Amino acid sequence: MGSKGELFPPKELRERLGLRPNRRVLYREVDGALVVEPVPSVEELLARAPKVEVTVGELRVLRRELSGKAEA
């Protein structure tokens, strides 16, 4: 750690995690340890497989339900 609190991860670790200059990162504390994660870009997020799949029919039902609640 630098005199001003800067962190200097080794080059190998930065490359493996995709930490590049000017890349945004997220800092979290987990069980007393500092966790540093790169914030994914929009392109990276869109390239990932979706966590939830919704059919068109399910979306239509949900839309009707939400419209009904909004009109009430």
N, CA, C and O atoms as a Tinker XYZ file with bonds, in Angstrom:
   288  protein
     1  N      0.852000   -1.166000    0.000000    73     2
     2  CA     0.000000    0.000000    0.000000    64     1     3
     3  C      0.896000    1.226000    0.000000    63     2     4     5
     4  O      1.914000    1.274000    0.690000    81     3
     5  N      0.497000    2.217000   -0.787000    73     3     6
     6  CA     1.268000    3.444000   -0.873000    64     5     7
     7  C      1.038000    4.355000    0.315000    63     6     8     9
     8  O      0.155000    4.102000    1.134000    81     7
     9  N      1.816000    5.398000    0.412000    73     7    10
    10  CA     1.727000    6.325000    1.540000    64     9    11
    11  C      0.392000    7.069000    1.590000    63    10    12    13
    12  O      0.005000    7.560000    2.651000    81    11
    13  N     -0.310000    7.161000    0.473000    73    11    14
    14  CA    -1.604000    7.841000    0.419000    64    13    15
    15  C     -2.766000    6.848000    0.408000    63    14    16    17
    16  O     -3.907000    7.233000    0.153000    81    15
    17  N     -2.483000    5.574000    0.684000    73    15    18
    18  CA    -3.531000    4.557000    0.727000    64    17    19
    19  C     -3.796000    3.894000   -0.601000    63    18    20    21
    20  O     -4.762000    3.142000   -0.731000    81    19
    21  N     -2.951000    4.156000   -1.607000    73    19    22
    22  CA    -3.143000    3.527000   -2.921000    64    21    23
    23  C     -2.844000    2.025000   -2.810000    63    22    24    25
    24  O     -1.980000    1.589000   -2.049000    81    23
    25  N     -3.589000    1.265000   -3.596000    73    23    26
    26  CA    -3.354000   -0.180000   -3.664000    64    25    27
    27  C     -2.665000   -0.503000   -4.978000    63    26    28    29
    28  O     -3.011000    0.058000   -6.018000    81    27
    29  N     -1.703000   -1.394000   -4.939000    73    27    30
    30  CA    -0.948000   -1.752000   -6.132000    64    29    31
    31  C     -0.988000   -3.260000   -6.347000    63    30    32    33
    32  O     -0.039000   -3.954000   -5.983000    81    31
    33  N     -2.075000   -3.787000   -6.937000    73    31    34
    34  CA    -2.126000   -5.224000   -7.204000    64    33    35
    35  C     -1.049000   -5.611000   -8.212000    63    34    36    37
    36  O     -0.731000   -4.830000   -9.108000    81    35
    37  N     -0.491000   -6.802000   -8.073000    73    35    38
    38  CA     0.524000   -7.248000   -9.029000    64    37    39
    39  C     -0.041000   -7.282000  -10.455000    63    38    40    41
    40  O     -1.235000   -7.507000  -10.653000    81    39
    41  N      0.828000   -7.058000  -11.437000    73    39    42
    42  CA     0.432000   -7.007000  -12.841000    64    41    43
    43  C     -0.319000   -8.269000  -13.262000    63    42    44    45
    44  O     -1.339000   -8.181000  -13.945000    81    43
    45  N      0.173000   -9.437000  -12.863000    73    43    46
    46  CA    -0.475000  -10.704000  -13.237000    64    45    47
    47  C     -1.923000  -10.745000  -12.752000    63    46    48    49
    48  O     -2.812000  -11.182000  -13.483000    81    47
    49  N     -2.158000  -10.296000  -11.537000    73    47    50
    50  CA    -3.507000  -10.286000  -10.981000    64    49    51
    51  C     -4.383000   -9.277000  -11.718000    63    50    52    53
    52  O     -5.533000   -9.577000  -12.041000    81    51
    53  N     -3.851000   -8.084000  -11.987000    73    51    54
    54  CA    -4.616000   -7.066000  -12.739000    64    53    55
    55  C     -5.026000   -7.591000  -14.105000    63    54    56    57
    56  O     -6.167000   -7.405000  -14.527000    81    55
    57  N     -4.102000   -8.245000  -14.798000    73    55    58
    58  CA    -4.410000   -8.783000  -16.128000    64    57    59
    59  C     -5.457000   -9.886000  -16.050000    63    58    60    61
    60  O     -6.380000   -9.927000  -16.863000    81    59
    61  N     -5.316000  -10.777000  -15.079000    73    59    62
    62  CA    -6.256000  -11.903000  -14.941000    64    61    63
    63  C     -7.675000  -11.400000  -14.649000    63    62    64    65
    64  O     -8.653000  -11.988000  -15.111000    81    63
    65  N     -7.782000  -10.311000  -13.883000    73    63    66
    66  CA    -9.094000   -9.779000  -13.505000    64    65    67
    67  C     -9.615000   -8.712000  -14.455000    63    66    68    69
    68  O    -10.731000   -8.219000  -14.286000    81    67
    69  N     -8.815000   -8.350000  -15.454000    73    67    70
    70  CA    -9.254000   -7.329000  -16.402000    64    69    71
    71  C     -9.245000   -5.930000  -15.825000    63    70    72    73
    72  O    -10.017000   -5.074000  -16.258000    81    71
    73  N     -8.379000   -5.684000  -14.848000    73    71    74
    74  CA    -8.272000   -4.356000  -14.248000    64    73    75
    75  C     -7.287000   -3.532000  -15.060000    63    74    76    77
    76  O     -6.074000   -3.737000  -14.999000    81    75
    77  N     -7.841000   -2.592000  -15.825000    73    75    78
    78  CA    -7.018000   -1.735000  -16.682000    64    77    79
    79  C     -7.088000   -0.296000  -16.181000    63    78    80    81
    80  O     -7.998000    0.051000  -15.427000    81    79
    81  N     -6.147000    0.537000  -16.587000    73    79    82
    82  CA    -6.203000    1.947000  -16.179000    64    81    83
    83  C     -7.561000    2.563000  -16.548000    63    82    84    85
    84  O     -8.110000    2.290000  -17.616000    81    83
    85  N     -8.075000    3.376000  -15.668000    73    83    86
    86  CA    -9.364000    4.076000  -15.827000    64    85    87
    87  C    -10.568000    3.143000  -15.822000    63    86    88    89
    88  O    -11.678000    3.584000  -16.124000    81    87
    89  N    -10.388000    1.890000  -15.492000    73    87    90
    90  CA   -11.511000    0.947000  -15.382000    64    89    91
    91  C    -12.179000    1.153000  -14.029000    63    90    92    93
    92  O    -11.497000    1.265000  -13.011000    81    91
    93  N    -13.481000    1.203000  -14.012000    73    91    94
    94  CA   -14.203000    1.365000  -12.747000    64    93    95
    95  C    -14.180000    0.054000  -11.977000    63    94    96    97
    96  O    -14.270000   -1.030000  -12.554000    81    95
    97  N    -14.059000    0.179000  -10.658000    73    95    98
    98  CA   -14.059000   -1.002000   -9.800000    64    97    99
    99  C    -15.022000   -0.783000   -8.646000    63    98   100   101
   100  O    -15.346000    0.350000   -8.290000    81    99
   101  N    -15.463000   -1.871000   -8.080000    73    99   102
   102  CA   -16.359000   -1.849000   -6.935000    64   101   103
   103  C    -15.585000   -2.372000   -5.741000    63   102   104   105
   104  O    -14.959000   -3.429000   -5.819000    81   103
   105  N    -15.623000   -1.639000   -4.636000    73   103   106
   106  CA   -14.973000   -2.058000   -3.400000    64   105   107
   107  C    -16.039000   -2.542000   -2.430000    63   106   108   109
   108  O    -17.041000   -1.863000   -2.204000    81   107
   109  N    -15.818000   -3.719000   -1.859000    73   107   110
   110  CA   -16.741000   -4.263000   -0.852000    64   109   111
   111  C    -15.919000   -4.877000    0.269000    63   110   112   113
   112  O    -14.762000   -5.252000    0.084000    81   111
   113  N    -16.540000   -4.969000    1.428000    73   111   114
   114  CA   -15.925000   -5.689000    2.531000    64   113   115
   115  C    -16.697000   -6.985000    2.724000    63   114   116   117
   116  O    -17.921000   -6.975000    2.851000    81   115
   117  N    -15.984000   -8.088000    2.746000    73   115   118
   118  CA   -16.596000   -9.399000    2.961000    64   117   119
   119  C    -15.813000  -10.100000    4.064000    63   118   120   121
   120  O    -14.641000  -10.436000    3.891000    81   119
   121  N    -16.465000  -10.315000    5.185000    73   119   122
   122  CA   -15.838000  -10.986000    6.327000    64   121   123
   123  C    -14.504000  -10.354000    6.702000    63   122   124   125
   124  O    -13.534000  -11.062000    6.971000    81   123
   125  N    -14.454000   -9.027000    6.719000    73   123   126
   126  CA   -13.250000   -8.322000    7.117000    64   125   127
   127  C    -12.180000   -8.220000    6.047000    63   126   128   129
   128  O    -11.092000   -7.708000    6.312000    81   127
   129  N    -12.469000   -8.699000    4.836000    73   127   130
   130  CA   -11.495000   -8.633000    3.740000    64   129   131
   131  C    -11.997000   -7.648000    2.687000    63   130   132   133
   132  O    -13.200000   -7.538000    2.453000    81   131
   133  N    -11.074000   -6.940000    2.062000    73   131   134
   134  CA   -11.411000   -6.020000    0.979000    64   133   135
   135  C    -11.527000   -6.809000   -0.320000    63   134   136   137
   136  O    -10.610000   -7.538000   -0.699000    81   135
   137  N    -12.662000   -6.656000   -0.994000    73   135   138
   138  CA   -12.883000   -7.310000   -2.285000    64   137   139
   139  C    -12.987000   -6.212000   -3.335000    63   138   140   141
   140  O    -13.792000   -5.290000   -3.197000    81   139
   141  N    -12.177000   -6.308000   -4.378000    73   139   142
   142  CA   -12.168000   -5.331000   -5.463000    64   141   143
   143  C    -12.602000   -6.061000   -6.728000    63   142   144   145
   144  O    -11.974000   -7.038000   -7.136000    81   143
   145  N    -13.683000   -5.582000   -7.348000    73   143   146
   146  CA   -14.206000   -6.223000   -8.552000    64   145   147
   147  C    -14.338000   -5.203000   -9.670000    63   146   148   149
   148  O    -14.757000   -4.072000   -9.427000    81   147
   149  N    -13.987000   -5.585000  -10.891000    73   147   150
   150  CA   -14.212000   -4.666000  -12.008000    64   149   151
   151  C    -15.713000   -4.521000  -12.263000    63   150   152   153
   152  O    -16.463000   -5.494000  -12.179000    81   151
   153  N    -16.140000   -3.304000  -12.574000    73   151   154
   154  CA   -17.535000   -3.062000  -12.935000    64   153   155
   155  C    -17.658000   -3.388000  -14.420000    63   154   156   157
   156  O    -16.956000   -2.795000  -15.238000    81   155
   157  N    -18.537000   -4.320000  -14.780000    73   155   158
   158  CA   -18.638000   -4.692000  -16.200000    64   157   159
   159  C    -19.214000   -3.560000  -17.042000    63   158   160   161
   160  O    -20.035000   -2.771000  -16.573000    81   159
   161  N    -18.770000   -3.497000  -18.293000    73   159   162
   162  CA   -19.312000   -2.511000  -19.223000    64   161   163
   163  C    -20.677000   -2.992000  -19.711000    63   162   164   165
   164  O    -21.045000   -4.148000  -19.504000    81   163
   165  N    -21.412000   -2.112000  -20.349000    73   163   166
   166  CA   -22.723000   -2.484000  -20.904000    64   165   167
   167  C    -22.544000   -3.614000  -21.918000    63   166   168   169
   168  O    -23.340000   -4.552000  -21.953000    81   167
   169  N    -21.503000   -3.524000  -22.736000    73   167   170
   170  CA   -21.248000   -4.564000  -23.745000    64   169   171
   171  C    -20.986000   -5.921000  -23.086000    63   170   172   173
   172  O    -21.464000   -6.950000  -23.563000    81   171
   173  N    -20.236000   -5.917000  -22.003000    73   171   174
   174  CA   -19.964000   -7.172000  -21.291000    64   173   175
   175  C    -21.238000   -7.750000  -20.688000    63   174   176   177
   176  O    -21.447000   -8.962000  -20.714000    81   175
   177  N    -22.086000   -6.884000  -20.148000    73   175   178
   178  CA   -23.345000   -7.360000  -19.570000    64   177   179
   179  C    -24.257000   -7.953000  -20.640000    63   178   180   181
   180  O    -24.885000   -8.989000  -20.422000    81   179
   181  N    -24.328000   -7.294000  -21.797000    73   179   182
   182  CA   -25.191000   -7.795000  -22.871000    64   181   183
   183  C    -24.683000   -9.095000  -23.466000    63   182   184   185
   184  O    -25.466000   -9.866000  -24.020000    81   183
   185  N    -23.380000   -9.354000  -23.362000    73   183   186
   186  CA   -22.805000  -10.577000  -23.909000    64   185   187
   187  C    -23.062000  -11.785000  -23.015000    63   186   188   189
   188  O    -22.921000  -12.923000  -23.461000    81   187
   189  N    -23.437000  -11.553000  -21.760000    73   187   190
   190  CA   -23.694000  -12.654000  -20.814000    64   189   191
   191  C    -25.047000  -13.295000  -21.090000    63   190   192   193
   192  O    -25.966000  -12.661000  -21.607000    81   191
   193  N    -25.140000  -14.563000  -20.733000    73   191   194
   194  CA   -26.418000  -15.257000  -20.832000    64   193   195
   195  C    -27.369000  -14.667000  -19.790000    63   194   196   197
   196  O    -26.940000  -14.343000  -18.682000    81   195
   197  N    -28.638000  -14.524000  -20.122000    73   195   198
   198  CA   -29.587000  -13.959000  -19.157000    64   197   199
   199  C    -29.753000  -14.873000  -17.954000    63   198   200   201
   200  O    -29.714000  -16.096000  -18.082000    81   199
   201  N    -29.940000  -14.267000  -16.775000    73   199   202
   202  CA   -30.144000  -15.049000  -15.558000    64   201   203
   203  C    -31.581000  -15.545000  -15.455000    63   202   204   205
   204  O    -31.856000  -16.544000  -14.790000    81   203
   205  N    -32.498000  -14.834000  -16.121000    73   203   206
   206  CA   -33.913000  -15.192000  -16.075000    64   205   207
   207  C    -34.446000  -15.181000  -17.496000    63   206   208   209
   208  O    -34.162000  -14.268000  -18.271000    81   207
   209  N    -35.213000  -16.192000  -17.826000    73   207   210
   210  CA   -35.852000  -16.218000  -19.146000    64   209   211
   211  C    -37.352000  -16.069000  -18.961000    63   210   212   213
   212  O    -37.953000  -16.723000  -18.108000    81   211
   213  N    -37.949000  -15.203000  -19.766000    73   211   214
   214  CA   -39.379000  -14.941000  -19.699000    64   213   215
   215  C    -39.945000  -15.114000  -21.097000    63   214   216   217
   216  O    -39.420000  -14.564000  -22.066000    81   215
   217  N    -41.032000  -15.893000  -21.192000    73   215   218
   218  CA   -41.659000  -16.080000  -22.497000    64   217   219
   219  C    -42.514000  -14.856000  -22.825000    63   218   220   221
   220  O    -42.835000  -14.055000  -21.946000    81   219
   221  N    -42.873000  -14.726000  -24.086000    73   219   222
   222  CA   -43.731000  -13.618000  -24.512000    64   221   223
   223  C    -45.074000  -13.711000  -23.791000    63   222   224   225
   224  O    -45.632000  -12.694000  -23.379000    81   223
   225  N    -45.586000  -14.919000  -23.640000    73   223   226
   226  CA   -46.863000  -15.112000  -22.942000    64   225   227
   227  C    -46.787000  -14.651000  -21.493000    63   226   228   229
   228  O    -47.700000  -13.989000  -21.000000    81   227
   229  N    -45.704000  -14.997000  -20.811000    73   227   230
   230  CA   -45.523000  -14.569000  -19.423000    64   229   231
   231  C    -45.414000  -13.052000  -19.336000    63   230   232   233
   232  O    -45.935000  -12.442000  -18.402000    81   231
   233  N    -44.747000  -12.450000  -20.291000    73   231   234
   234  CA   -44.594000  -11.001000  -20.314000    64   233   235
   235  C    -45.947000  -10.323000  -20.525000    63   234   236   237
   236  O    -46.229000   -9.298000  -19.904000    81   235
   237  N    -46.776000  -10.882000  -21.389000    73   235   238
   238  CA   -48.110000  -10.314000  -21.628000    64   237   239
   239  C    -48.964000  -10.380000  -20.367000    63   238   240   241
   240  O    -49.656000   -9.417000  -20.038000    81   239
   241  N    -48.922000  -11.506000  -19.658000    73   239   242
   242  CA   -49.696000  -11.655000  -18.423000    64   241   243
   243  C    -49.226000  -10.632000  -17.398000    63   242   244   245
   244  O    -50.046000   -9.972000  -16.758000    81   243
   245  N    -47.926000  -10.496000  -17.239000    73   243   246
   246  CA   -47.374000   -9.536000  -16.291000    64   245   247
   247  C    -47.776000   -8.109000  -16.666000    63   246   248   249
   248  O    -48.113000   -7.306000  -15.796000    81   247
   249  N    -47.739000   -7.804000  -17.947000    73   247   250
   250  CA   -48.116000   -6.459000  -18.405000    64   249   251
   251  C    -49.576000   -6.170000  -18.080000    63   250   252   253
   252  O    -49.912000   -5.071000  -17.638000    81   251
   253  N    -50.448000   -7.158000  -18.300000    73   251   254
   254  CA   -51.872000   -6.970000  -17.972000    64   253   255
   255  C    -52.051000   -6.729000  -16.475000    63   254   256   257
   256  O    -52.817000   -5.856000  -16.067000    81   255
   257  N    -51.337000   -7.507000  -15.663000    73   255   258
   258  CA   -51.438000   -7.347000  -14.215000    64   257   259
   259  C    -50.974000   -5.968000  -13.781000    63   258   260   261
   260  O    -51.635000   -5.313000  -12.974000    81   259
   261  N    -49.836000   -5.521000  -14.313000    73   259   262
   262  CA   -49.329000   -4.204000  -13.947000    64   261   263
   263  C    -50.230000   -3.091000  -14.445000    63   262   264   265
   264  O    -50.406000   -2.090000  -13.750000    81   263
   265  N    -50.809000   -3.239000  -15.638000    73   263   266
   266  CA   -51.732000   -2.226000  -16.154000    64   265   267
   267  C    -52.973000   -2.140000  -15.279000    63   266   268   269
   268  O    -53.476000   -1.050000  -15.003000    81   267
   269  N    -53.467000   -3.302000  -14.841000    73   267   270
   270  CA   -54.626000   -3.328000  -13.962000    64   269   271
   271  C    -54.352000   -2.612000  -12.631000    63   270   272   273
   272  O    -55.202000   -1.884000  -12.120000    81   271
   273  N    -53.164000   -2.830000  -12.088000    73   271   274
   274  CA   -52.801000   -2.175000  -10.834000    64   273   275
   275  C    -52.655000   -0.667000  -11.017000    63   274   276   277
   276  O    -53.003000    0.107000  -10.124000    81   275
   277  N    -52.145000   -0.254000  -12.163000    73   275   278
   278  CA   -51.935000    1.167000  -12.420000    64   277   279
   279  C    -53.256000    1.890000  -12.595000    63   278   280   281
   280  O    -53.377000    3.058000  -12.227000    81   279
   281  N    -54.254000    1.205000  -13.154000    73   279   282
   282  CA   -55.565000    1.826000  -13.383000    64   281   283
   283  C    -56.404000    1.871000  -12.122000    63   282   284   285
   284  O    -57.338000    2.668000  -12.033000    81   283
   285  N    -56.093000    1.035000  -11.149000    73   283   286
   286  CA   -56.906000    0.962000   -9.923000    64   285   287
   287  C    -56.677000    2.125000   -8.993000    63   286   288
   288  O    -57.290000    2.195000   -7.929000    81   287
